Amino acid sequence: MPVELDAVSYAYGRNKPRILDRLSYLTPDGFTVLLGPNGAGKSTLLKLAAGVNQPTTGAVRLGRLPSMSREYRTRVAWMPQTITAMTGLTAREQVAYTGWLKGMNRADAWTTAATALDRVQMKDRADAKTKQLSGGQLRRVGVASALVHDARILLLDEPTAGMDPTQRRVFRDLILNLATDEVQVLMSTHDVADLAEEADHVTVLAEGAIRFNGATRDFLAHAPVETPEGRRAETAYTTVSGYHTATG
């Protein structure tokens, strides 16, 4: 079941310009890359979809569940751009704490935290203090925290920011393994290097409007046939968005 954003508008303040204006969107099945430049409205869209912010106008729901409901927030998980290491807590304790905040009892949260860390290949670092983890490891803890309460939709905001190309590839493979028929993953990025052809869908957001939403193969088809293989994603992005580049 997808999250539905129904004609949502949002502005950061009463007299501020709208970041999104009557935007409608359904989160696709499988693994979707939400692509767009910095300032396009990607983080705003994800925060609305996660129920972190409420729209100025319009509605956000999951089936009949409104985004402000507790049940909605147990089914939809959001990973922000910055993952904060909680002082004094181990990786497992931090993930379990997130589960407890989502309404799980302490015993279930503790047990499920171990399973969530195993799913993101952090089992061997479960007892390490989060302050001692690398940036990439801390982001995996962030994903585990999103998984701990058995969410069905994962919203990941620029999770590969600051990673080198090898780290990004490993992280994308991890996300691909998490996306199933039962779990949707929507990952935002401003870098076309994060667009793996294994992704099921691409959504392009530019200037607060959706410029493309469809299968990855259909997105890449916007690049002329003579485009070199390594430039297809960038060229397709330029074509559908009107921007010259989505890298950096």
Secondary structure, 3 states (H helix, E strand, C coil): CCEEEEEEEEECCCCCCEEEEEEEEECCCCEEEEECCCCCCHHHHHHHHHCCCCCCEEEEEECCEECCCHHHHHHEEEECCCCCCCCCCEHHHHHHHHHHHCCCCHHHHHHHHHHHHHHCCCHHHCCCEHHHCCHHHHHHHHHHHHHCCCCCEEEEECCCCCCCHHHHHHHHHHHHHHCCCCCEEEEEECCHHHCCCCCCEEEEEECCEEEEEEEHHHHHCCCCCCCCHHHHHHHHHHHHHCCCCCCC
